[in-house]
Amino acid sequence: MSFVRCFYNLSHLRCSSCCYMSAVVKDGYELHIMDQVTGSARRVEDERRLIRARATAAQSVGSSHSQDGSSRFVYVLSFFSALGGFLFGYDTGVVSGAMLLLKKEMNLSAFWQELLVSSTVGAAALSALAGGCLNGLYGRRKCIMLASFIFTVGGIVLSVAPNKTVLLFGRLIVGLGIGVASMTVPVYIAEVSPPQLRGQLVTINTLFITGGQFIASVVDGAFSYMGHNGWRYMLGLSVVPAVLQFLGFFFFLPESPRWLLQKGDTQQAREVLTQIRATENVNEEYDGIKSIIEEEEKEAGGGPVLCRILACAPARRALIVGCGLQMFQQLSGINTVMYYSATILQMAGVRDDKTAIWLSAATAFTNFLFTLVGVWLVERVGRRKLTLGSIVGTGVSLSVLAVGFLLSAQTSPPVTLHPSDPTSPNSTCTHYGFCEQCMLDPNCGFCYYENGSTISGSSCEPVDPANTEQAASGRCSNGTQEDPSALWAYNYCPTSYSWVVLLGLILYLAFFAPGMGPMPWTVNSEIYPLWARSTGNACSAGVNWIFNVLVSLTFLHVAEYLTYYGAFFLYTGLAVLGFLFLLGCLPETKGLMLEDIETLFSRRLCTCGALGGEHTHYIRPHLDLGKLHYGTLEPEEGIAYISLQ
Ligand SMILES: O[C@H]1[C@H](O)[C@@H](O)[C@H](O)[C@@H](O)[C@H]1O
């Protein structure tokens, strides 16, 4: 007989009410509990019987899910909720195409363009944080309805905006909707899903995010031909899915049964569970959830939820893992890669703007397609392996991108002409000797002729501040039409190594999209106990948005100081750090009841990762202030042991 030492001792349990004992039981083993009181082991037969009974009950809940959980209603429900993800993707993605038209029509300065993009992300960060309280107080359903209402108002304001101030106001409103939706939807889907479908259904939300980004780029492409007012359609179209979602939730989609139970609305909770599972046979699941929620409530104590999370070791560890996942998602540079995909494609030889827009749509489609692979894999290989595999591949692709940029920089064409610019005679642009230095200066662009792969007649010239697609004056300014054969490169240099960069881009999306894209959202929706779920998700979503703004706003500056390849090597380094963190800290949550997942965080942080295993069941014999929940042991000092036979 071998013993596994439990993760608590009873004296510790008395001071920290949120602790409990957890046990890892390998297939084919029987579970016994031994209570070793100051050295002398004692076998507890009753505990053994009761714990076995609970293990069987948990398994039967799992198997009843597999029949009932396949009810179509849960898919309908996930679809309507994931429209929130679609809007998140659409509204963050559509702005780049809209900006091309807006900056000309409203004469927007670079500052205003940046403001219109980052205001939305900033507002999303704030509202995601505030969403925690709203979720706890009013429930998931009302929060999703609130978000779709905000999206609708924002879409209308944007489509009728008479000036840039109203546009900014509209973008802020939309950002508020994105923040609330981004933290509520995964939680809602996780709470209504049966365990064996949960990963897939929550990952569908990220599929909708990337789908929204793809549709946004198609809409951008289509309306870019329209010219005048095209941006109104681009920004306004989001009203359609927003209204659809609002109506769906208003008329027939229910509140999360777990939230209802937490609020004490037991009858409604049972009805909703029956409706979602499409069977009357929900007693086991209902009782299981109810008893654990009651225990959790008792364990959780009073005071602000964030303080309670920080005071309770398992919840605190879950929060660190959740926020870390979201932080490393953004630090691996997804939004920089997506945003600069057009530039990367231009480097690869695509000169025409319209073609570049459509090729950006192809990039967004690749992101979407590989997220679909994630949906397929998540319940097959589990969250942990998927995330780790993904971050390794992401790191490798980032270094391929970096090497591509490095080779391009090393073979950067020289500047052969140094014309002085009459409009800005003191411009630094004319002093640069190579294209690489010229393109890293946001005020300059590279003007040249191309004959096959030979570059000639090249100069570095000031960019037109109102339109970066042309020089302020001279051969490459459209206004003078002086020399139609002259080519203008802003933000990139012509290079014969563009294929390496292109390869890096494709590899990046193929690795990032199935794992690091969706898993931070999926895992966060699962790892917190109910009492901490809203706040935990609010914090981690807030971290995601904060790092999103940070990475996007700093990229150009980082590139200016470290060059492009330096920036991508930096991201590679961050991906390596992320890998080490996740390797140690990310447990496997696949197939577990939401209520059992907290047990994975009962060990010291960064030993949780070691617990993942496909044939391992986690069983949680509940303890109530030093007394084994099933009733036979009195509180005693000591360490409990679980024996495996
Ligand atoms: O999971 C999503 C997804 O990967 C998106 O493509 C990205 O733009 C978001 O920032 C991220 O949170």
The ligand as a MOL file (V3000), in Angstrom:
LIG
                    3D

  0  0  0     0  0            999 V3000
M  V30 BEGIN CTAB
M  V30 COUNTS 12 12 0 0 0
M  V30 BEGIN ATOM
M  V30 1 O -8.0450 35.4800 -28.1690 0
M  V30 2 C -8.1230 36.6270 -28.9490 0
M  V30 3 C -7.8030 36.3240 -30.3990 0
M  V30 4 O -6.6570 35.5830 -30.4980 0
M  V30 5 C -7.7210 37.5630 -31.2390 0
M  V30 6 O -7.2650 37.2550 -32.5290 0
M  V30 7 C -6.8770 38.6690 -30.6280 0
M  V30 8 O -6.9960 39.8200 -31.4080 0
M  V30 9 C -7.2770 38.9690 -29.2140 0
M  V30 10 O -6.4620 39.9540 -28.6400 0
M  V30 11 C -7.2470 37.7140 -28.3790 0
M  V30 12 O -7.6320 38.0100 -27.0590 0
M  V30 END ATOM
M  V30 BEGIN BOND
M  V30 1 1 1 2
M  V30 2 1 2 3
M  V30 3 1 2 11
M  V30 4 1 3 4
M  V30 5 1 3 5
M  V30 6 1 5 6
M  V30 7 1 5 7
M  V30 8 1 7 8
M  V30 9 1 7 9
M  V30 10 1 9 10
M  V30 11 1 9 11
M  V30 12 1 11 12
M  V30 END BOND
M  V30 END CTAB
M  END
